[in-house]
């Protein structure tokens, strides 16, 4: 059986990303900008819509973007259920 994408809100996603060092730096409308600064001083920015439930495609797009900064296997356990 393949893993299944969890139903998540924008705040759930922000909470997951917070565990990897991202913090909300601004909110505009229903979108939050999350940022973390690496040890090398590099800024990494992600934008997350703060909707009650994110569409599966939106969730996958956020996951894909976050995988540029965080190793995929570490993120997948938070986004998928067995």
N, CA, C and O atoms as a GROMACS GRO file, in nm:
protein
  328
    1UNK      N    1   0.084  -0.118   0.000
    1UNK     CA    2   0.000   0.000   0.000
    1UNK      C    3   0.089   0.124   0.000
    1UNK      O    4   0.183   0.133   0.079
    2UNK      N    5   0.059   0.218  -0.087
    2UNK     CA    6   0.142   0.338  -0.096
    2UNK      C    7   0.100   0.440   0.009
    2UNK      O    8  -0.015   0.441   0.054
    3UNK      N    9   0.194   0.527   0.049
    3UNK     CA   10   0.158   0.629   0.148
    3UNK      C   11   0.055   0.725   0.091
    3UNK      O   12   0.050   0.750  -0.030
    4UNK      N   13  -0.026   0.778   0.179
    4UNK     CA   14  -0.136   0.867   0.139
    4UNK      C   15  -0.109   1.007   0.193
    4UNK      O   16  -0.067   1.023   0.308
    5UNK      N   17  -0.135   1.107   0.110
    5UNK     CA   18  -0.116   1.246   0.149
    5UNK      C   19  -0.215   1.281   0.260
    5UNK      O   20  -0.335   1.255   0.247
    6UNK      N   21  -0.166   1.341   0.367
    6UNK     CA   22  -0.254   1.380   0.478
    6UNK      C   23  -0.336   1.504   0.441
    6UNK      O   24  -0.294   1.584   0.357
    7UNK      N   25  -0.450   1.519   0.502
    7UNK     CA   26  -0.527   1.643   0.491
    7UNK      C   27  -0.466   1.739   0.593
    7UNK      O   28  -0.463   1.709   0.712
    8UNK      N   29  -0.419   1.854   0.546
    8UNK     CA   30  -0.351   1.948   0.635
    8UNK      C   31  -0.399   2.090   0.610
    8UNK      O   32  -0.435   2.127   0.498
    9UNK      N   33  -0.399   2.168   0.716
    9UNK     CA   34  -0.428   2.311   0.703
    9UNK      C   35  -0.296   2.385   0.680
    9UNK      O   36  -0.188   2.328   0.697
   10UNK      N   37  -0.306   2.510   0.644
   10UNK     CA   38  -0.185   2.590   0.627
   10UNK      C   39  -0.108   2.604   0.757
   10UNK      O   40   0.015   2.605   0.758
   11UNK      N   41  -0.182   2.614   0.867
   11UNK     CA   42  -0.116   2.624   0.998
   11UNK      C   43  -0.044   2.494   1.034
   11UNK      O   44   0.061   2.498   1.098
   12UNK      N   45  -0.100   2.379   0.995
   12UNK     CA   46  -0.032   2.251   1.016
   12UNK      C   47   0.101   2.248   0.942
   12UNK      O   48   0.203   2.205   0.996
   13UNK      N   49   0.100   2.295   0.818
   13UNK     CA   50   0.222   2.298   0.736
   13UNK      C   51   0.323   2.393   0.799
   13UNK      O   52   0.442   2.361   0.806
   14UNK      N   53   0.279   2.509   0.844
   14UNK     CA   54   0.369   2.604   0.908
   14UNK      C   55   0.432   2.544   1.033
   14UNK      O   56   0.549   2.568   1.062
   15UNK      N   57   0.354   2.465   1.108
   15UNK     CA   58   0.404   2.398   1.228
   15UNK      C   59   0.514   2.297   1.192
   15UNK      O   60   0.617   2.289   1.259
   16UNK      N   61   0.491   2.221   1.086
   16UNK     CA   62   0.591   2.123   1.041
   16UNK      C   63   0.719   2.195   1.001
   16UNK      O   64   0.828   2.154   1.041
   17UNK      N   65   0.706   2.302   0.924
   17UNK     CA   66   0.824   2.375   0.878
   17UNK      C   67   0.896   2.444   0.993
   17UNK      O   68   1.018   2.464   0.988
   18UNK      N   69   0.821   2.482   1.097
   18UNK     CA   70   0.882   2.543   1.216
   18UNK      C   71   0.980   2.446   1.282
   18UNK      O   72   1.083   2.487   1.336
   19UNK      N   73   0.948   2.318   1.279
   19UNK     CA   74   1.038   2.216   1.338
   19UNK      C   75   1.171   2.210   1.264
   19UNK      O   76   1.270   2.162   1.319
   20UNK      N   77   1.175   2.259   1.140
   20UNK     CA   78   1.298   2.261   1.062
   20UNK      C   79   1.365   2.398   1.062
   20UNK      O   80   1.455   2.424   0.982
   21UNK      N   81   1.320   2.485   1.151
   21UNK     CA   82   1.386   2.614   1.167
   21UNK      C   83   1.321   2.732   1.096
   21UNK      O   84   1.373   2.843   1.104
   22UNK      N   85   1.210   2.709   1.027
   22UNK     CA   86   1.141   2.819   0.959
   22UNK      C   87   1.054   2.894   1.059
   22UNK      O   88   0.994   2.834   1.149
   23UNK      N   89   1.046   3.026   1.042
   23UNK     CA   90   0.962   3.109   1.128
   23UNK      C   91   0.880   3.203   1.039
   23UNK      O   92   0.927   3.247   0.935
   24UNK      N   93   0.760   3.233   1.082
   24UNK     CA   94   0.674   3.326   1.008
   24UNK      C   95   0.732   3.466   1.026
   24UNK      O   96   0.749   3.513   1.138
   25UNK      N   97   0.762   3.531   0.914
   25UNK     CA   98   0.819   3.666   0.920
   25UNK      C   99   0.718   3.771   0.877
   25UNK      O  100   0.732   3.888   0.914
   26UNK      N  101   0.616   3.731   0.800
   26UNK     CA  102   0.510   3.825   0.764
   26UNK      C  103   0.388   3.749   0.717
   26UNK      O  104   0.396   3.633   0.676
   27UNK      N  105   0.276   3.818   0.723
   27UNK     CA  106   0.150   3.762   0.675
   27UNK      C  107   0.083   3.870   0.592
   27UNK      O  108   0.075   3.986   0.632
   28UNK      N  109   0.036   3.831   0.476
   28UNK     CA  110  -0.036   3.925   0.391
   28UNK      C  111  -0.161   3.854   0.341
   28UNK      O  112  -0.152   3.756   0.267
   29UNK      N  113  -0.275   3.904   0.381
   29UNK     CA  114  -0.399   3.835   0.346
   29UNK      C  115  -0.400   3.700   0.415
   29UNK      O  116  -0.384   3.690   0.536
   30UNK      N  117  -0.420   3.596   0.336
   30UNK     CA  118  -0.426   3.461   0.395
   30UNK      C  119  -0.298   3.382   0.369
   30UNK      O  120  -0.299   3.259   0.376
   31UNK      N  121  -0.187   3.452   0.338
   31UNK     CA  122  -0.061   3.383   0.311
   31UNK      C  123   0.045   3.425   0.412
   31UNK      O  124   0.059   3.542   0.445
   32UNK      N  125   0.121   3.326   0.459
   32UNK     CA  126   0.230   3.352   0.552
   32UNK      C  127   0.363   3.328   0.480
   32UNK      O  128   0.378   3.232   0.404
   33UNK      N  129   0.457   3.417   0.505
   33UNK     CA  130   0.592   3.400   0.451
   33UNK      C  131   0.678   3.345   0.564
   33UNK      O  132   0.689   3.405   0.671
   34UNK      N  133   0.739   3.229   0.539
   34UNK     CA  134   0.825   3.167   0.637
   34UNK      C  135   0.969   3.176   0.589
   34UNK      O  136   0.997   3.163   0.470
   35UNK      N  137   1.060   3.200   0.683
   35UNK     CA  138   1.200   3.214   0.646
   35UNK      C  139   1.288   3.148   0.750
   35UNK      O  140   1.256   3.144   0.869
   36UNK      N  141   1.401   3.097   0.702
   36UNK     CA  142   1.507   3.055   0.792
   36UNK      C  143   1.638   3.099   0.729
   36UNK      O  144   1.649   3.110   0.606
   37UNK      N  145   1.735   3.123   0.813
   37UNK     CA  146   1.867   3.164   0.766
   37UNK      C  147   1.965   3.054   0.803
   37UNK      O  148   1.975   3.015   0.920
   38UNK      N  149   2.037   3.004   0.704
   38UNK     CA  150   2.130   2.894   0.726
   38UNK      C  151   2.255   2.943   0.798
   38UNK      O  152   2.274   3.063   0.817
   39UNK      N  153   2.339   2.849   0.837
   39UNK     CA  154   2.465   2.883   0.904
   39UNK      C  155   2.555   2.966   0.813
   39UNK      O  156   2.637   3.044   0.862
   40UNK      N  157   2.540   2.950   0.682
   40UNK     CA  158   2.620   3.026   0.586
   40UNK      C  159   2.561   3.165   0.560
   40UNK      O  160   2.617   3.243   0.484
   41UNK      N  161   2.447   3.197   0.624
   41UNK     CA  162   2.383   3.326   0.605
   41UNK      C  163   2.286   3.330   0.487
   41UNK      O  164   2.238   3.437   0.450
   42UNK      N  165   2.258   3.215   0.430
   42UNK     CA  166   2.168   3.205   0.316
   42UNK      C  167   2.022   3.212   0.363
   42UNK      O  168   1.985   3.143   0.459
   43UNK      N  169   1.940   3.293   0.296
   43UNK     CA  170   1.798   3.303   0.331
   43UNK      C  171   1.718   3.202   0.251
   43UNK      O  172   1.735   3.190   0.130
   44UNK      N  173   1.633   3.130   0.319
   44UNK     CA  174   1.544   3.033   0.254
   44UNK      C  175   1.401   3.075   0.287
   44UNK      O  176   1.364   3.087   0.404
   45UNK      N  177   1.320   3.097   0.182
   45UNK     CA  178   1.185   3.151   0.201
   45UNK      C  179   1.082   3.059   0.137
   45UNK      O  180   1.101   3.011   0.025
   46UNK      N  181   0.974   3.036   0.209
   46UNK     CA  182   0.859   2.959   0.159
   46UNK      C  183   0.733   3.038   0.191
   46UNK      O  184   0.725   3.105   0.294
   47UNK      N  185   0.634   3.030   0.104
   47UNK     CA  186   0.505   3.094   0.128
   47UNK      C  187   0.400   2.986   0.142
   47UNK      O  188   0.392   2.892   0.062
   48UNK      N  189   0.317   2.999   0.246
   48UNK     CA  190   0.215   2.898   0.276
   48UNK      C  191   0.080   2.968   0.290
   48UNK      O  192   0.067   3.063   0.368
   49UNK      N  193  -0.022   2.923   0.214
   49UNK     CA  194  -0.156   2.979   0.234
   49UNK      C  195  -0.213   2.927   0.366
   49UNK      O  196  -0.203   2.808   0.395
   50UNK      N  197  -0.272   3.014   0.444
   50UNK     CA  198  -0.324   2.975   0.576
   50UNK      C  199  -0.471   2.935   0.567
   50UNK      O  200  -0.554   2.987   0.641
   51UNK      N  201  -0.502   2.845   0.477
   51UNK     CA  202  -0.639   2.799   0.458
   51UNK      C  203  -0.670   2.685   0.554
   51UNK      O  204  -0.579   2.617   0.603
   52UNK      N  205  -0.798   2.665   0.581
   52UNK     CA  206  -0.842   2.560   0.674
   52UNK      C  207  -0.800   2.421   0.626
   52UNK      O  208  -0.759   2.337   0.707
   53UNK      N  209  -0.809   2.397   0.496
   53UNK     CA  210  -0.760   2.272   0.439
   53UNK      C  211  -0.700   2.302   0.303
   53UNK      O  212  -0.764   2.364   0.217
   54UNK      N  213  -0.576   2.259   0.284
   54UNK     CA  214  -0.508   2.285   0.158
   54UNK      C  215  -0.544   2.178   0.056
   54UNK      O  216  -0.558   2.061   0.090
   55UNK      N  217  -0.560   2.220  -0.068
   55UNK     CA  218  -0.587   2.126  -0.177
   55UNK      C  219  -0.464   2.036  -0.194
   55UNK      O  220  -0.351   2.080  -0.172
   56UNK      N  221  -0.485   1.910  -0.234
   56UNK     CA  222  -0.371   1.818  -0.250
   56UNK      C  223  -0.261   1.871  -0.341
   56UNK      O  224  -0.143   1.854  -0.312
   57UNK      N  225  -0.299   1.935  -0.451
   57UNK     CA  226  -0.199   1.991  -0.542
   57UNK      C  227  -0.117   2.101  -0.478
   57UNK      O  228   0.003   2.111  -0.501
   58UNK      N  229  -0.182   2.184  -0.398
   58UNK     CA  230  -0.114   2.292  -0.327
   58UNK      C  231  -0.017   2.233  -0.225
   58UNK      O  232   0.096   2.280  -0.211
   59UNK      N  233  -0.062   2.132  -0.154
   59UNK     CA  234   0.021   2.066  -0.054
   59UNK      C  235   0.145   2.003  -0.119
   59UNK      O  236   0.255   2.014  -0.066
   60UNK      N  237   0.126   1.938  -0.233
   60UNK     CA  238   0.239   1.878  -0.304
   60UNK      C  239   0.336   1.985  -0.355
   60UNK      O  240   0.457   1.965  -0.353
   61UNK      N  241   0.283   2.098  -0.400
   61UNK     CA  242   0.368   2.207  -0.448
   61UNK      C  243   0.453   2.264  -0.334
   61UNK      O  244   0.571   2.292  -0.353
   62UNK      N  245   0.394   2.279  -0.216
   62UNK     CA  246   0.468   2.328  -0.099
   62UNK      C  247   0.575   2.226  -0.061
   62UNK      O  248   0.688   2.264  -0.031
   63UNK      N  249   0.540   2.099  -0.063
   63UNK     CA  250   0.636   1.993  -0.031
   63UNK      C  251   0.753   1.996  -0.130
   63UNK      O  252   0.869   1.987  -0.089
   64UNK      N  253   0.723   2.009  -0.258
   64UNK     CA  254   0.827   2.012  -0.361
   64UNK      C  255   0.921   2.131  -0.339
   64UNK      O  256   1.043   2.117  -0.351
   65UNK      N  257   0.864   2.247  -0.305
   65UNK     CA  258   0.947   2.366  -0.281
   65UNK      C  259   1.030   2.350  -0.154
   65UNK      O  260   1.147   2.390  -0.151
   66UNK      N  261   0.972   2.293  -0.050
   66UNK     CA  262   1.043   2.273   0.076
   66UNK      C  263   1.158   2.173   0.059
   66UNK      O  264   1.258   2.181   0.130
   67UNK      N  265   1.142   2.079  -0.034
   67UNK     CA  266   1.247   1.978  -0.057
   67UNK      C  267   1.374   2.040  -0.116
   67UNK      O  268   1.478   1.975  -0.117
   68UNK      N  269   1.366   2.164  -0.164
   68UNK     CA  270   1.487   2.233  -0.208
   68UNK      C  271   1.577   2.264  -0.089
   68UNK      O  272   1.699   2.275  -0.105
   69UNK      N  273   1.519   2.277   0.030
   69UNK     CA  274   1.592   2.317   0.149
   69UNK      C  275   1.607   2.206   0.253
   69UNK      O  276   1.703   2.205   0.329
   70UNK      N  277   1.512   2.114   0.256
   70UNK     CA  278   1.508   2.009   0.357
   70UNK      C  279   1.508   1.874   0.286
   70UNK      O  280   1.436   1.858   0.188
   71UNK      N  281   1.586   1.776   0.333
   71UNK     CA  282   1.585   1.645   0.268
   71UNK      C  283   1.444   1.585   0.264
   71UNK      O  284   1.372   1.584   0.364
   72UNK      N  285   1.405   1.535   0.147
   72UNK     CA  286   1.271   1.482   0.124
   72UNK      C  287   1.223   1.379   0.224
   72UNK      O  288   1.111   1.391   0.273
   73UNK      N  289   1.304   1.276   0.256
   73UNK     CA  290   1.256   1.174   0.350
   73UNK      C  291   1.217   1.231   0.487
   73UNK      O  292   1.125   1.181   0.551
   74UNK      N  293   1.287   1.336   0.532
   74UNK     CA  294   1.253   1.398   0.661
   74UNK      C  295   1.117   1.467   0.654
   74UNK      O  296   1.041   1.466   0.752
   75UNK      N  297   1.086   1.526   0.540
   75UNK     CA  298   0.958   1.596   0.524
   75UNK      C  299   0.843   1.500   0.499
   75UNK      O  300   0.732   1.520   0.549
   76UNK      N  301   0.868   1.396   0.420
   76UNK     CA  302   0.763   1.305   0.378
   76UNK      C  303   0.687   1.244   0.496
   76UNK      O  304   0.566   1.225   0.487
   77UNK      N  305   0.756   1.215   0.603
   77UNK     CA  306   0.687   1.152   0.717
   77UNK      C  307   0.584   1.245   0.780
   77UNK      O  308   0.490   1.199   0.845
   78UNK      N  309   0.600   1.377   0.761
   78UNK     CA  310   0.503   1.473   0.814
   78UNK      C  311   0.388   1.496   0.718
   78UNK      O  312   0.278   1.532   0.761
   79UNK      N  313   0.410   1.477   0.588
   79UNK     CA  314   0.308   1.505   0.487
   79UNK      C  315   0.228   1.382   0.444
   79UNK      O  316   0.118   1.395   0.390
   80UNK      N  317   0.283   1.264   0.467
   80UNK     CA  318   0.215   1.140   0.426
   80UNK      C  319   0.188   1.050   0.544
   80UNK      O  320   0.262   1.050   0.642
   81UNK      N  321   0.079   0.973   0.534
   81UNK     CA  322   0.048   0.873   0.636
   81UNK      C  323   0.059   0.736   0.571
   81UNK      O  324   0.035   0.721   0.451
   82UNK      N  325   0.092   0.640   0.648
   82UNK     CA  326   0.111   0.503   0.596
   82UNK      C  327  -0.021   0.434   0.576
   82UNK      O  328  -0.025   0.318   0.533
   0.00000   0.00000   0.00000
